[in-house]
Amino acid sequence: MIQLTVNGEVRQFDESINITQFIELNNLTGKRIAIERNGEIVPRSQYADHYLAEGDCLEVVVAVGGG
């Protein structure tokens, strides 16, 4: 089990997952989002390569349209 902080909230996962899996688990697939891991923006093309580890801090920003 690993523990992460996501947008300031502590979350637990059964095992290490990559960012693509995190997006799927949180119903964010297809949404316009940006993800910051430990203070650095993760390029969308690298989501599958970045496995989350114990203590990681994620900030997930969802783009909202309007005007």
Backbone as a ProteinNet text record, in pm:
[ID]
protein_1_A
[PRIMARY]
MIQLTVNGEVRQFDESINITQFIELNNLTGKRIAIERNGEIVPRSQYADHYLAEGDCLEVVVAVGGG
[TERTIARY]
84.9	0	89	50.3	124.4	30.4	88.7	11.9	62	-31.6	-1.4	-83	-39.3	-119.3	-166.1	-297.7	-356.3	-438.5	-395.3	-461.9	-484.7	-382.6	-388	-456.9	-510.3	-583.3	-502	-485.1	-411	-496.9	-437.8	-507.4	-419.5	-480.4	-405.5	-443.8	-343.2	-362.4	-299.3	-357.6	-310.4	-169.3	-132.7	-1.1	42.9	169.5	220.1	149.9	106.8	39.5	107.3	88.9	143.7	35.8	73.5	-20.1	-138.6	-116.7	-228.2	-331.2	-285.8	-377.3	-446.8	-374.2	-433.5	-548.6	-527.3	-631.1	-754.3	-734	-845.4	-921.2	-848.6	-911.9	-994.3	-958.3	-1026.3	-1122.2	-1159.5	-1256.9	-1219.6	-1091.5	-1044.6	-1009	-1030.3	-998	-1076.2	-1005.3	-1069.9	-1087.2	-1057.9	-1070.9	-939.6	-951.3	-832.6	-774.4	-662.8	-602	-452.8	-397	-252.6	-219.5	-107.4	-67.2	73.6	86.3	215.3	251.2	370.2	417.2	539	527.8	637.6	696	606.8	647.8	685.7	678.6	715	599.6	568.3	463.9	509.8	420.4	450.2	388.7	470.9	415.9	320.7	211.9	111.2	174.6	272.5	336.8	415	436.4	513.5	429.2	297.6	211.4	233.1	243.9	258.5	394.2	492.6	627.9	650	562	579.4	497.2	567	500.7	503.6	390.8	378	437.7	502.4	570.6	520.5	544.6	507.6	551.7	457.5	488.8	481.3	455.8	445.2	331.8	350.8	249.3	204.8	75.6	20.5	-73.9	-68.2	-166.8	-230.7	-361.2	-433.9	-523.7	-505.2	-583.3	-667.9	-798.1	-890.6	-930.1	-912.5	-949.6	-1101	-1151	-1294.6	-1322.6	-1412.4	-1448.9	-1556.8	-1574.6	-1679.3	-1644.3	-1731.9	-1697.6	-1809.1
-118.1	0	123.7	223.1	349	463.8	566.9	684.6	804.8	876.9	996	1112.8	1232.3	1350.8	1403.4	1410.8	1455.9	1580.9	1692.6	1822.3	1847.2	1814.8	1840.2	1733.1	1631.1	1524.6	1394.9	1330.2	1204.5	1093	1017.8	905.6	783.1	665.3	540.2	453.3	384.4	293	159.6	50.9	-83	-109.9	-48.5	-73.2	49.5	48.8	158.6	157.2	272.8	286.4	398.6	396.7	508.2	616.7	728.1	841	808.7	732.6	692.2	613.5	520	441.2	529.7	625.7	719.2	795.5	840.8	915.1	827.2	702.2	609.6	583	561.1	532.3	649.9	770.5	890.4	950.6	870.7	912.4	1044.6	1059.9	1181.4	1158.6	1037.3	1004	1094	1152.5	1237.9	1382.2	1413	1551	1625.7	1755.1	1839.1	1867.4	1800.9	1814.6	1841.6	1891.1	1904	1839.4	1767.2	1700	1743.8	1784.2	1821.3	1715.8	1660.8	1559.8	1614.8	1628.6	1679.5	1809	1898.3	2031.2	2044.3	1934.9	1941.1	1892.7	1969.8	1929.9	1804.6	1706.4	1583.6	1597.1	1589.7	1597	1480	1506.6	1404.4	1281.5	1303.9	1193.2	1100.1	1142.6	1062.4	1003.1	1018.4	968	819.1	738.4	593.5	556.7	644.8	616.7	658.8	739.6	791.4	709	623.4	545.4	625.1	627.4	702.7	622.4	692.1	627.3	682.7	607.8	647.8	791.7	874	1011.2	1112.8	1069.2	1164.7	1263.9	1384.2	1489.6	1528.1	1509.4	1542.2	1661	1744.8	1849.6	1823.8	1808.7	1781.3	1900.5	1960	2076.9	2037.9	2057.3	2027.2	2158.9	2167.6	2288.7	2300.4	2418.5	2444.4	2550.8	2519.2	2615.1	2709.6	2813	2907.3	3046.2	3136.5	3269.7	3365.1
0	0	0	-80.9	-82.2	-46.1	10.2	50.7	-28.3	-89.7	-168.1	-115.4	-145.6	-118.4	-253.3	-271.8	-397.5	-369.7	-425.6	-402.8	-253.6	-173.5	-30.2	52.3	-10.6	59.3	54	168.2	173.5	115.7	23.3	-41.7	-34.5	-27.2	-24.1	-142.9	-195.6	-307.1	-271	-319.7	-286.4	-335.2	-446.9	-505.3	-581.8	-623	-704	-839.4	-883.3	-1012.6	-1089.7	-1221.6	-1299.2	-1312	-1367.6	-1375.5	-1466.3	-1572.5	-1658.7	-1579.6	-1496.6	-1413.2	-1310.3	-1253	-1158	-1223.7	-1346.9	-1419.9	-1440.5	-1479.1	-1500.3	-1370.4	-1261.6	-1131.6	-1080.6	-1123.1	-1074.1	-1176.1	-1276.2	-1377.9	-1444.8	-1476.1	-1541.5	-1688.1	-1736.5	-1875	-1970.2	-2066	-2165.9	-2122.9	-1996.6	-1950.2	-1972.5	-1986.4	-2003.7	-1866.8	-1837.6	-1706.5	-1718.5	-1609.9	-1594.1	-1460.1	-1456.5	-1333.5	-1296.3	-1170.5	-1114.5	-1010.7	-1023.1	-927.1	-855.3	-725.9	-642.9	-697.7	-740.2	-783	-929.3	-1006.7	-1147.9	-1235	-1340.2	-1434.7	-1509	-1518.5	-1592.9	-1731.5	-1837.1	-1973.1	-1998.7	-2066.6	-2096.7	-2164.1	-2247	-2318.9	-2225.3	-2100.5	-2005.8	-1893.4	-1899.4	-1792	-1764	-1868	-1849.4	-1790.4	-1803.4	-1754.4	-1609.7	-1556	-1419.4	-1320	-1245.5	-1140.8	-1011.8	-944.1	-820.1	-705.1	-612.6	-502.1	-369.2	-263.7	-128.4	-102.3	-55.8	-18.8	-131	-255.2	-365	-338.5	-387.2	-375.3	-516.2	-543.9	-675.8	-664.9	-765.6	-783.9	-918.7	-919.9	-1043.2	-1071.5	-1188.7	-1227.7	-1348.8	-1337.2	-1446.3	-1511.5	-1643.3	-1717.3	-1722.3	-1696.2	-1698.1	-1803.7	-1894.6	-1998.9	-1953.1	-2023.8	-1989.8	-2041.2	-2014.1	-2061.6	-2058.7
[MASK]
+++++++++++++++++++++++++++++++++++++++++++++++++++++++++++++++++++

